[in-house]
Structure formats: C-alpha cells, structure tokens
Amino acid sequence: MQFPKSDRTTAPSRSAEAAETLALQALAWIAAEPERLSGLMATTGLWPDEVKTRAGDPAFLGGVLDYLLADEALLLGFCGEAEIAPETPARLRVALPGGAVEV
C-alpha cells in the first residue's frame, strides 16, 4: 500500500499551522535564555540574525522541534512553561518538513 505524499503547494493543514505555532513558541522560549540560544546556534551553525530570518521557514521550525526533542531537559522545561504534555511537540513534529516518516 502506498500513502499519498503531502503537497506543500496547498494551504497548510491545521496540524501544520499548530506545529509552526508551537515551534515558534519553542524558539521564543529558547531565545529567551542565552545558554539555550547558544546551544541552538551551535547545533544549527546559524547566528542570531539568521535564526530570526529563518523563523518563518517551516523546515527550520521542524529543526527547532528536533532540537527540543533531542534534549529531554529542554523538552520538559519548555513543556512545563508552556503547560503542554511532553508528547505534544513530537506529535506535531510530523506535520513539518522532514518530520513525516514515509513507508
């Protein structure tokens, strides 16, 4: 059985919008603390102005969620402050480029 590939030329789905919103919230939370931001910059190789410029790019936002999901302490800290379940970022991650697992 083949699954249809997503077509990014159509309007984003509600889950993609929710994923982008959550990733932007995570980015703001990361950027609020210099140590967290320096970790993201070291991982991505981007400077703060580049991070700001790329904040509207769904692929970059997927990377922000990947960064968050790769560090349990960061994940739990963000989810605690955002008052969301720790599995929410992973659930929404699949809606952004690079997050869907194709079979």
PyMOL CGO cylinders between C-alpha atoms (Angstrom):
from pymol import cmd
from pymol.cgo import CYLINDER

trace = [
    CYLINDER, 0.00, 0.00, 0.00, 1.27, 3.47, -0.85, 0.3, 1, 1, 1, 1, 1, 1,
    CYLINDER, 1.27, 3.47, -0.85, 0.48, 6.57, 1.12, 0.3, 1, 1, 1, 1, 1, 1,
    CYLINDER, 0.48, 6.57, 1.12, -0.01, 9.86, -0.69, 0.3, 1, 1, 1, 1, 1, 1,
    CYLINDER, -0.01, 9.86, -0.69, 2.84, 12.30, -0.42, 0.3, 1, 1, 1, 1, 1, 1,
    CYLINDER, 2.84, 12.30, -0.42, 2.00, 15.66, 1.06, 0.3, 1, 1, 1, 1, 1, 1,
    CYLINDER, 2.00, 15.66, 1.06, 1.67, 18.54, -1.36, 0.3, 1, 1, 1, 1, 1, 1,
    CYLINDER, 1.67, 18.54, -1.36, 3.18, 21.67, 0.22, 0.3, 1, 1, 1, 1, 1, 1,
    CYLINDER, 3.18, 21.67, 0.22, 1.72, 23.84, -2.54, 0.3, 1, 1, 1, 1, 1, 1,
    CYLINDER, 1.72, 23.84, -2.54, -1.74, 23.68, -1.00, 0.3, 1, 1, 1, 1, 1, 1,
    CYLINDER, -1.74, 23.68, -1.00, -2.80, 25.63, 2.06, 0.3, 1, 1, 1, 1, 1, 1,
    CYLINDER, -2.80, 25.63, 2.06, -1.23, 24.30, 5.25, 0.3, 1, 1, 1, 1, 1, 1,
    CYLINDER, -1.23, 24.30, 5.25, -3.30, 21.95, 7.32, 0.3, 1, 1, 1, 1, 1, 1,
    CYLINDER, -3.30, 21.95, 7.32, -4.42, 22.83, 10.80, 0.3, 1, 1, 1, 1, 1, 1,
    CYLINDER, -4.42, 22.83, 10.80, -1.84, 20.44, 12.22, 0.3, 1, 1, 1, 1, 1, 1,
    CYLINDER, -1.84, 20.44, 12.22, 0.91, 22.16, 10.20, 0.3, 1, 1, 1, 1, 1, 1,
    CYLINDER, 0.91, 22.16, 10.20, -0.27, 25.53, 11.50, 0.3, 1, 1, 1, 1, 1, 1,
    CYLINDER, -0.27, 25.53, 11.50, -0.34, 24.17, 15.06, 0.3, 1, 1, 1, 1, 1, 1,
    CYLINDER, -0.34, 24.17, 15.06, 3.15, 22.71, 14.59, 0.3, 1, 1, 1, 1, 1, 1,
    CYLINDER, 3.15, 22.71, 14.59, 4.51, 26.01, 13.28, 0.3, 1, 1, 1, 1, 1, 1,
    CYLINDER, 4.51, 26.01, 13.28, 2.90, 27.92, 16.14, 0.3, 1, 1, 1, 1, 1, 1,
    CYLINDER, 2.90, 27.92, 16.14, 4.35, 25.51, 18.71, 0.3, 1, 1, 1, 1, 1, 1,
    CYLINDER, 4.35, 25.51, 18.71, 7.79, 25.67, 17.08, 0.3, 1, 1, 1, 1, 1, 1,
    CYLINDER, 7.79, 25.67, 17.08, 7.70, 29.48, 17.16, 0.3, 1, 1, 1, 1, 1, 1,
    CYLINDER, 7.70, 29.48, 17.16, 6.76, 29.34, 20.86, 0.3, 1, 1, 1, 1, 1, 1,
    CYLINDER, 6.76, 29.34, 20.86, 9.66, 26.94, 21.44, 0.3, 1, 1, 1, 1, 1, 1,
    CYLINDER, 9.66, 26.94, 21.44, 12.01, 29.22, 19.51, 0.3, 1, 1, 1, 1, 1, 1,
    CYLINDER, 12.01, 29.22, 19.51, 10.96, 32.21, 21.61, 0.3, 1, 1, 1, 1, 1, 1,
    CYLINDER, 10.96, 32.21, 21.61, 11.47, 30.17, 24.78, 0.3, 1, 1, 1, 1, 1, 1,
    CYLINDER, 11.47, 30.17, 24.78, 14.90, 29.01, 23.61, 0.3, 1, 1, 1, 1, 1, 1,
    CYLINDER, 14.90, 29.01, 23.61, 15.91, 32.54, 22.60, 0.3, 1, 1, 1, 1, 1, 1,
    CYLINDER, 15.91, 32.54, 22.60, 14.86, 33.97, 25.98, 0.3, 1, 1, 1, 1, 1, 1,
    CYLINDER, 14.86, 33.97, 25.98, 17.84, 32.28, 27.67, 0.3, 1, 1, 1, 1, 1, 1,
    CYLINDER, 17.84, 32.28, 27.67, 21.33, 32.94, 26.23, 0.3, 1, 1, 1, 1, 1, 1,
    CYLINDER, 21.33, 32.94, 26.23, 22.59, 29.46, 27.15, 0.3, 1, 1, 1, 1, 1, 1,
    CYLINDER, 22.59, 29.46, 27.15, 19.68, 27.77, 25.36, 0.3, 1, 1, 1, 1, 1, 1,
    CYLINDER, 19.68, 27.77, 25.36, 20.09, 30.04, 22.33, 0.3, 1, 1, 1, 1, 1, 1,
    CYLINDER, 20.09, 30.04, 22.33, 23.82, 29.37, 22.11, 0.3, 1, 1, 1, 1, 1, 1,
    CYLINDER, 23.82, 29.37, 22.11, 23.07, 25.63, 22.09, 0.3, 1, 1, 1, 1, 1, 1,
    CYLINDER, 23.07, 25.63, 22.09, 20.67, 26.05, 19.19, 0.3, 1, 1, 1, 1, 1, 1,
    CYLINDER, 20.67, 26.05, 19.19, 23.16, 28.23, 17.32, 0.3, 1, 1, 1, 1, 1, 1,
    CYLINDER, 23.16, 28.23, 17.32, 25.93, 25.70, 17.88, 0.3, 1, 1, 1, 1, 1, 1,
    CYLINDER, 25.93, 25.70, 17.88, 23.69, 22.92, 16.57, 0.3, 1, 1, 1, 1, 1, 1,
    CYLINDER, 23.69, 22.92, 16.57, 22.46, 24.80, 13.52, 0.3, 1, 1, 1, 1, 1, 1,
    CYLINDER, 22.46, 24.80, 13.52, 25.55, 26.88, 12.77, 0.3, 1, 1, 1, 1, 1, 1,
    CYLINDER, 25.55, 26.88, 12.77, 23.35, 29.97, 12.49, 0.3, 1, 1, 1, 1, 1, 1,
    CYLINDER, 23.35, 29.97, 12.49, 23.91, 33.41, 14.01, 0.3, 1, 1, 1, 1, 1, 1,
    CYLINDER, 23.91, 33.41, 14.01, 21.08, 35.12, 15.95, 0.3, 1, 1, 1, 1, 1, 1,
    CYLINDER, 21.08, 35.12, 15.95, 20.08, 37.32, 12.99, 0.3, 1, 1, 1, 1, 1, 1,
    CYLINDER, 20.08, 37.32, 12.99, 19.93, 34.22, 10.75, 0.3, 1, 1, 1, 1, 1, 1,
    CYLINDER, 19.93, 34.22, 10.75, 17.76, 32.42, 13.31, 0.3, 1, 1, 1, 1, 1, 1,
    CYLINDER, 17.76, 32.42, 13.31, 15.41, 35.41, 13.29, 0.3, 1, 1, 1, 1, 1, 1,
    CYLINDER, 15.41, 35.41, 13.29, 15.32, 35.47, 9.48, 0.3, 1, 1, 1, 1, 1, 1,
    CYLINDER, 15.32, 35.47, 9.48, 14.59, 31.74, 9.21, 0.3, 1, 1, 1, 1, 1, 1,
    CYLINDER, 14.59, 31.74, 9.21, 11.84, 31.77, 11.85, 0.3, 1, 1, 1, 1, 1, 1,
    CYLINDER, 11.84, 31.77, 11.85, 9.16, 31.73, 9.13, 0.3, 1, 1, 1, 1, 1, 1,
    CYLINDER, 9.16, 31.73, 9.13, 10.61, 28.71, 7.32, 0.3, 1, 1, 1, 1, 1, 1,
    CYLINDER, 10.61, 28.71, 7.32, 8.64, 25.52, 8.11, 0.3, 1, 1, 1, 1, 1, 1,
    CYLINDER, 8.64, 25.52, 8.11, 11.75, 23.37, 7.55, 0.3, 1, 1, 1, 1, 1, 1,
    CYLINDER, 11.75, 23.37, 7.55, 13.72, 25.45, 10.07, 0.3, 1, 1, 1, 1, 1, 1,
    CYLINDER, 13.72, 25.45, 10.07, 10.83, 25.27, 12.54, 0.3, 1, 1, 1, 1, 1, 1,
    CYLINDER, 10.83, 25.27, 12.54, 10.91, 21.49, 12.18, 0.3, 1, 1, 1, 1, 1, 1,
    CYLINDER, 10.91, 21.49, 12.18, 14.58, 21.68, 13.10, 0.3, 1, 1, 1, 1, 1, 1,
    CYLINDER, 14.58, 21.68, 13.10, 13.70, 23.74, 16.18, 0.3, 1, 1, 1, 1, 1, 1,
    CYLINDER, 13.70, 23.74, 16.18, 11.37, 20.98, 17.32, 0.3, 1, 1, 1, 1, 1, 1,
    CYLINDER, 11.37, 20.98, 17.32, 14.05, 18.38, 16.53, 0.3, 1, 1, 1, 1, 1, 1,
    CYLINDER, 14.05, 18.38, 16.53, 16.49, 20.35, 18.69, 0.3, 1, 1, 1, 1, 1, 1,
    CYLINDER, 16.49, 20.35, 18.69, 13.96, 20.48, 21.52, 0.3, 1, 1, 1, 1, 1, 1,
    CYLINDER, 13.96, 20.48, 21.52, 13.11, 16.78, 21.21, 0.3, 1, 1, 1, 1, 1, 1,
    CYLINDER, 13.11, 16.78, 21.21, 16.80, 15.80, 21.29, 0.3, 1, 1, 1, 1, 1, 1,
    CYLINDER, 16.80, 15.80, 21.29, 17.26, 17.12, 24.83, 0.3, 1, 1, 1, 1, 1, 1,
    CYLINDER, 17.26, 17.12, 24.83, 14.89, 15.82, 27.49, 0.3, 1, 1, 1, 1, 1, 1,
    CYLINDER, 14.89, 15.82, 27.49, 15.70, 18.61, 29.96, 0.3, 1, 1, 1, 1, 1, 1,
    CYLINDER, 15.70, 18.61, 29.96, 14.93, 21.26, 27.33, 0.3, 1, 1, 1, 1, 1, 1,
    CYLINDER, 14.93, 21.26, 27.33, 11.79, 19.45, 26.27, 0.3, 1, 1, 1, 1, 1, 1,
    CYLINDER, 11.79, 19.45, 26.27, 10.47, 19.14, 29.80, 0.3, 1, 1, 1, 1, 1, 1,
    CYLINDER, 10.47, 19.14, 29.80, 11.41, 22.73, 30.64, 0.3, 1, 1, 1, 1, 1, 1,
    CYLINDER, 11.41, 22.73, 30.64, 9.59, 24.09, 27.61, 0.3, 1, 1, 1, 1, 1, 1,
    CYLINDER, 9.59, 24.09, 27.61, 6.55, 21.87, 28.07, 0.3, 1, 1, 1, 1, 1, 1,
    CYLINDER, 6.55, 21.87, 28.07, 6.33, 22.80, 31.74, 0.3, 1, 1, 1, 1, 1, 1,
    CYLINDER, 6.33, 22.80, 31.74, 6.36, 26.52, 30.97, 0.3, 1, 1, 1, 1, 1, 1,
    CYLINDER, 6.36, 26.52, 30.97, 4.02, 26.15, 28.00, 0.3, 1, 1, 1, 1, 1, 1,
    CYLINDER, 4.02, 26.15, 28.00, 1.73, 23.91, 30.09, 0.3, 1, 1, 1, 1, 1, 1,
    CYLINDER, 1.73, 23.91, 30.09, 1.53, 21.22, 27.43, 0.3, 1, 1, 1, 1, 1, 1,
    CYLINDER, 1.53, 21.22, 27.43, 2.07, 17.47, 27.52, 0.3, 1, 1, 1, 1, 1, 1,
    CYLINDER, 2.07, 17.47, 27.52, 5.66, 16.42, 26.74, 0.3, 1, 1, 1, 1, 1, 1,
    CYLINDER, 5.66, 16.42, 26.74, 4.47, 14.27, 23.82, 0.3, 1, 1, 1, 1, 1, 1,
    CYLINDER, 4.47, 14.27, 23.82, 2.83, 17.24, 22.04, 0.3, 1, 1, 1, 1, 1, 1,
    CYLINDER, 2.83, 17.24, 22.04, 5.99, 18.51, 20.26, 0.3, 1, 1, 1, 1, 1, 1,
    CYLINDER, 5.99, 18.51, 20.26, 6.73, 15.03, 18.88, 0.3, 1, 1, 1, 1, 1, 1,
    CYLINDER, 6.73, 15.03, 18.88, 3.12, 14.57, 17.80, 0.3, 1, 1, 1, 1, 1, 1,
    CYLINDER, 3.12, 14.57, 17.80, 3.11, 17.88, 15.93, 0.3, 1, 1, 1, 1, 1, 1,
    CYLINDER, 3.11, 17.88, 15.93, 6.65, 17.48, 14.53, 0.3, 1, 1, 1, 1, 1, 1,
    CYLINDER, 6.65, 17.48, 14.53, 5.42, 15.13, 11.81, 0.3, 1, 1, 1, 1, 1, 1,
    CYLINDER, 5.42, 15.13, 11.81, 3.38, 17.96, 10.25, 0.3, 1, 1, 1, 1, 1, 1,
    CYLINDER, 3.38, 17.96, 10.25, 6.50, 19.94, 9.30, 0.3, 1, 1, 1, 1, 1, 1,
    CYLINDER, 6.50, 19.94, 9.30, 9.01, 19.20, 6.52, 0.3, 1, 1, 1, 1, 1, 1,
    CYLINDER, 9.01, 19.20, 6.52, 11.37, 16.38, 7.44, 0.3, 1, 1, 1, 1, 1, 1,
    CYLINDER, 11.37, 16.38, 7.44, 9.12, 15.03, 10.14, 0.3, 1, 1, 1, 1, 1, 1,
    CYLINDER, 9.12, 15.03, 10.14, 6.92, 12.59, 8.26, 0.3, 1, 1, 1, 1, 1, 1,
    CYLINDER, 6.92, 12.59, 8.26, 8.05, 9.00, 8.10, 0.3, 1, 1, 1, 1, 1, 1,
    CYLINDER, 8.05, 9.00, 8.10, 7.42, 7.56, 4.67, 0.3, 1, 1, 1, 1, 1, 1,
    CYLINDER, 7.42, 7.56, 4.67, 6.82, 3.84, 4.34, 0.3, 1, 1, 1, 1, 1, 1,
]
cmd.load_cgo(trace, "trace")
